[in-house]
Amino acid sequence: MERDVCGGFMRLRYNPLQIFKASKTPAGLYARQKWLDESGTAQWQDDFHATLHSLISGQSNDGSWNQSPLECVRRLFGLHLTLRNKTKEIEKALDWLMDHTLKHNTSSLAASLPPVSPDAFAGLPFRPGQTIVSVVCMTLFLAAVFQKGHEPRVLAHYHLLSLWVARNADVMDKGADKSNALRALVVHPDYAEDRATAALVNYLEQIREPSGCWPVSIPFFLTVNALAHLHLEQAHRQFDEALAILCRTQNSDGSWGSEDREWNTFLVVHALKNKGCL
């Protein structure tokens, strides 16, 4: 199936939506609701309620899941893709997460995180980071998407994040942390064009390889999706370069990548929709 992409200058050879059919993941349910118009069907409703029950199941009275910030991030992101708006369960979970990660301490941002398997981040718009800054970024992202972006402690930590980026924008070994920082910055209306965001986008442009890709430490599909949220000229340039790669590397089933194909495809389609290209 051919689809015009960005004014007809490029074409996707295959339908990228077919991988989501019958999917019960949060990303799959989002795609089926928003892009395949299935939300009125009994099957989607059944799948939605089953997944929603799974996401909320096991929540403690304090709002957390197993007193684990990462598990809270995972559940809350799934709820962001499914429920979208805040509920009392989401409110309690956000409050617990912010209480445990937003500490108003600039020195703590440099503290090391214990190693985490990349599998723990499957289906999340984040990467296993090296420092506490990544946990802060995940929390800020969720606060912003659940309409808590202008609470004083959230804004205070966005300011701390901006300062952290200014100090680390050119540090090569902070790739995962900077990817997570960019993800948090692009979803906040006051920080999407902040100098920290521009510094990270400039960094990506500087390290881009002749092929148009970034080094392997920079997650390609996550980065394309983040760039699609921005109106910065340097973000537009890199997104346009990425389009050619996406058209060239699409799998015959419409997906992208050799692993995590549904999630990669979700990120790509979401980016293309956001840019008005699909």
N, C-alpha and C positions, 0 to 999 in steps of 0.2 A: 504494500500500500504506500503510495507516495503522498507526502504532505508538504505543502509550501512552508518554508521556514524563513522568517525575517524578510518579508517583501519578495519572496520568490527567488532570492539569490542562491539559496541552498535547499536541498531536498533530503528528507528522511526516506529511506527506501522502504522501511517497514513500520507498521503500526506499533507505537511504543506502549499502547495501553493494554494489549492483550495479556501481558504477564500478570495483571492485577485481577483478572477474572477469577472469581471464587476465593480470592485471598481473604484471610481473616486477621491479618496483621493490622496494627493501627494505620500504617501507611497504605496498605491495600484497601482498607475500609474507606479511608479518605479518598483514594483514587476512584473507588467504585461510587462513592457519593457525589463527588465534585466533578469528575471527568466522564464517568460512565452512566450517570443519572440513574443509579440503582436504588437510591434511598427509599423510594416508594414501594419497593418489592418486599414480599414477606421474607425471602431468603436473606436479603441485606439486613433487615430488621433483626432476624434471628442471630445472624453472625455478629452484628453490632452489639447486641445485649450480652452474648456469650463472651466476647472480647472485653467489654466493659466490666463485666463481673470479674473476669480474670485480673484485670488491671487494679481493681479496688480491693480484691480479696486479700486478706491478711494485714490490712492497715491497722496499726496499733492505736490505742486511745490518744497517744501524744501526737498522732498525725503521720508518723513515719512508717516505713516498712523495715523491720529488723534494725532500727536505729542506724541505717546505712544511708549516707548522703547519695551515693551512686545509685542505690536501688530507688530512692525517692526521685532522683532525676529520671531514671528509666520509666517509672510509673507515670510521673507527671508529663513527660513528653508524649507518652502513649495517650494520655487523657487529653492533651492538647490537640492531637490529631483526630480524636474521636468526639469527645464532648465539646471541645472548643472553649466554652464559657465556664467560669468558676462555679463550683458547687461547694458545699460545706466540707466535703472530703478533700477537695483540691485546696481550699483555703487553709485547712489544718496542716496539710502536707507542706504547703509553701511556707507557712509560718515556722514550722519545725526546721525546714531546710535553711531558711534565712537566718534563724537563730543560731544554727550550728556552723554556718559558713561565712556570714557577713560579720566579721569581727572588728572592723574599723582599725586594723593594724597593718600598716604598710609593710613592716618587716616580715610579717607572716606570709606574705605573698611569695617570698623566695623559698619558703620551706619545701623540702622535697616530699613528693608523694611516694608511697610504696608502689612497686611495680604492679600493674593491672593488666590482665590479658586483653588484647584487642577484641576478643570475642565478647567481652563484657560491654562493648560499645556498639555491638551490632544493632542497626536500626536507629542509631542516635546521630545527631548532627555534630558530634564531638569526637575528639581523639584522646587516647590515653596520654595525659599530660605529665610533665616532669615535676611541676610545682603546684602549690596550693592555688595559684592563680587560675588554673583550669577548673577547679571546683567552684571558685568564685564566679567564673565566666558562665558555667552551666546554670548556676543559681540566678545570675543576672538575666540570662536569656529567658528563663522560665518566668521570672518576675515580670519582665517586659511583655511577654506574650499573654500573660494572664492579667494584664492591666494593673500591675503594681509598679510600673516603671518610674513613677514620679513620687513614690514614697521616699522620705528623706534618707533612710539608710541605703536604699537602692541607688539613689542619685549619688550619695557619698562614695559608694563603691565603684560606680561608673567613673567617677573622678579619679579614684585610686587606680583603676584599670588604665585610664588614659595616661597617667603618670608612668605606670609600669611599661606601657608600650613605648613611650618616649625614651625610656632607658634601654629597652631591649629590641628595638625595631630592626637593628642590623645584626643581632646575635644569631648565628647560624644554628646553634643547637637547641633553640627554643621553638622549633617548627610546630610541634603539637600545641604548645601553649598559645602560640600566636594564632594558629588556626581557630582555637577555641575563643580567643579574644575577639577575632574578627566576627565570629558568629554572634557573640553577645552584642557587639557594637552595632551591627547592621540592623538589628531589630528594634533599636531604641531611636525614636524620632529625633531626639536631641543629640545623638552621637553618630548617626549614620553618615554625617558629613564632618565629624570631628577631625581634628588634626591627627589624632591617633589612628582613626580609620584610614585616612589618606596615607599615613606613614606605612601602614601594613599593606595597602594596595600598591604603593610604590615599591615596597620591598618585594612583593610578588612579581612585579614587572621586571625588576632588576635581576632576579634569579631565574627567570623563565628561560627555558632551553630553546635552541633554534627550531625544534619541532613544534614549539608553542606550548608544550607541557611544562610543568614545574618539576623540580626534583622529587624523588619518590617520598621524601619526608613530608611533602605537601599533598594532602589528599585531594586528588583531582576533582572528583564529583562533588565533594563537599565545598571545595573552593569555587567551582563554577556556580553552584547554587548561591553561595554567599555573595558573589559578585553581581548576580542577577538582581539583588535587592538594592543596589547602589546606583546613584546618578552621577558618580564621579567619572570624568572623561577617561582616566586611566583604567577604571573598571570596565567601561564600555569596550575599550580596545582589547583588553584581555578576554572579555566574553566573546567578542567577535572571532578572535583567534581560536577559542575553544570550540566554537560552532563547527568549524571545518573538521576538527578532530572528532567531534561527536558524530557528524555525518559519515565520516570515513570508518569509524570503529563500531558502528551499531551492529549488534548480532542479528541473525536472521529471524529470531523470534521477537525482534523489536526492542530487546533489552540492551543494557551496556554492562561491560565487565565480565570477568570469568567467575567471580565470587560475589556474593551479596547482590545478585542481579536485580532482584525486585527493589531493594533499597537504592541502588545506584540509579535505576530507571526512575524511581520516584523523585530523586533529587534533580535529575535532568529535566523531566517533564515539568516539575514544579518551577524550575528556573525558566524554561521556555515559555510556560504560561505567564509567568511574572513579567517577562519581557515582551509579551504580545507576539511571540514567534510561533505559537502553536495553537 
